Amino acid sequence: MTGKYHDPDEGNRRYQRTMAQALVAGLGRDAAFEVCANNGWEGVVKALLPPHCRSRDIPASRRTSSIVSKASG
């Protein structure tokens, strides 16, 4: 053990950022949001959003399904 504290959430956020980048590269931004909404991947949605739009907790009224429906509607 190195004596350093490793935040387990950081590894998950890194994975979500990588997933978001891969989705955008392969599908485009709009389709990436749709895939995330269909799969309930709120962490990946946060990674797709610009930094100033991210928050720790997404209220139920703003979760992925409402984000995509507003974007596509």
C-alpha positions in Angstrom: 0.0 0.0 0.0 1.4 3.4 -1.0 -0.3 5.3 1.8 -2.2 7.5 -0.6 -5.9 7.6 -0.6 -7.5 6.7 -3.9 -11.0 7.9 -4.5 -12.9 4.9 -6.0 -15.3 7.4 -7.7 -12.4 8.9 -9.6 -11.9 5.6 -11.5 -15.5 5.5 -12.3 -15.5 9.1 -13.5 -12.5 8.4 -15.7 -14.3 5.4 -17.2 -17.4 7.6 -17.8 -15.4 10.3 -19.5 -13.8 7.7 -21.8 -17.2 6.2 -22.6 -18.6 9.7 -23.4 -15.7 10.4 -25.7 -16.1 7.1 -27.5 -19.8 7.6 -27.9 -19.4 11.1 -29.3 -16.6 9.9 -31.7 -18.7 7.0 -32.9 -22.2 8.4 -32.9 -22.1 12.1 -32.6 -23.2 14.2 -29.6 -27.0 13.9 -30.0 -27.0 10.2 -30.5 -24.6 9.8 -27.5 -27.1 11.6 -25.3 -29.9 9.3 -26.6 -27.9 6.2 -25.9 -27.1 7.4 -22.4 -30.8 8.2 -21.7 -31.9 4.8 -23.0 -29.5 3.0 -20.7 -29.8 5.3 -17.7 -26.1 6.3 -17.8 -26.4 9.6 -15.9 -22.7 9.6 -15.1 -21.8 9.5 -18.8 -24.3 12.3 -19.4 -22.5 14.4 -16.9 -19.3 13.7 -18.7 -20.9 14.8 -22.0 -22.0 18.1 -20.5 -19.7 21.1 -20.4 -18.0 21.5 -17.0 -20.1 24.6 -16.0 -23.3 22.5 -16.5 -22.2 19.6 -14.3 -23.3 19.1 -10.7 -22.8 16.4 -8.2 -26.5 15.5 -8.0 -29.0 15.7 -10.9 -32.5 16.3 -9.7 -35.1 13.8 -10.8 -36.8 16.3 -13.0 -33.5 16.8 -15.0 -32.3 13.2 -15.4 -31.3 11.8 -18.7 -34.8 11.1 -20.1 -35.8 14.7 -19.7 -32.5 16.0 -21.0 -32.8 14.0 -24.2 -36.5 14.8 -24.7 -35.8 18.5 -24.4 -32.9 18.3 -26.8 -34.7 16.3 -29.4 -38.1 18.0 -29.0 
